[in-house]
């Protein structure tokens, strides 16, 4: 159970860091939209890269929404990990939490990948082709989501087998 405690602590730290980054993103985006000059913050996406400045704001907003969906996925995984800490393997909340977390991870990763590729292909001045580090991270998160969905199915099947065995005794 030490690994479950470690996973729980890591998830807490990741959720806090992502929420801080989403908050900073909303703050910077709102300051830019209100016309406040931002010299002290280095924004990774420059308005000169996009064909129009509005595209920068749209893609930043879409990415923030998808990051929020990823935080929901991590939160559900955190709740499932809490049930694992209680040694409650046959709980329907555990299987549903893992399954929904996996689905949200896959959805957010595919959506971010799609937004990045569409943005690179059609709306940026410089087209980037090839396999990037971001693509590998998206594929890793998709694999993690599929693994969570598989594990929730396995736990659901073991619960059904346990219930069947409890009836025969």
Buried (B, 14 or more C-beta within 10 A) or exposed (E): EEEBEEBBEEBEEBBEEBBEEBEEBBEBBEEBEEEEEEEEEEEEBEEEBBEEEEBBBBBBBBBBEBBBBBBBBBBBBBBBBBBBEEEEEBBEEBBBBBBBBBBBBBBBBBBBBEBBBEBBEEBBEEEEEEEEEBEEEBEEBBEBBBEBBEBBBEBBEEBEEEEEEEEEE
